Amino acid sequence: MYVRTSKLRYSIFLHMIVNFQGSVVALWLMQQITDANGNVIEVDKLSNKELMDLPSGFVLAGLYSIFVFAMLVVGIVLLARSRRYLVFFDAPLELPKKDNLKSLYGTVGVITFLIISVILNVLMLFS
């Protein structure tokens, strides 16, 4: 988006849509296909009558899965077709190679994020 338009706002908006889809829509659909105990309903173990009484969330989850897979295929095809048009230029005030990692991982925000992520992952493993 940015290469085509030179406007960062479109890339930010697209990023917001992707985050919304992965965090809000996917979690909502997951709630639609779980039972009262929070377990995912196993369709292959249900009788025909139970299959007929399934919530519409299963249809939406199926459509969502097909949509995500189709967008993945479309994205890969478009990337492959337009790879010759992608040209990356060096920034005029680019950081020296030795300072890249320090400036990326050496900030307080990134260090805090990494520590919190590790703690949350460890807590999820043992809970």
Secondary structure, DSSP 8 states (H G I E B T S, - for coil): -HHHH--HHHHHHHHHHHHHIIIIIHHHHHHHTB-TTS-B--GGGS-HHHHHT--THHHHHHHHHHHHHHHHHHHHHHHHHTGGG------TT---GGGHHHHHHSSHHHHHHHHHHHHHHHHHHT-
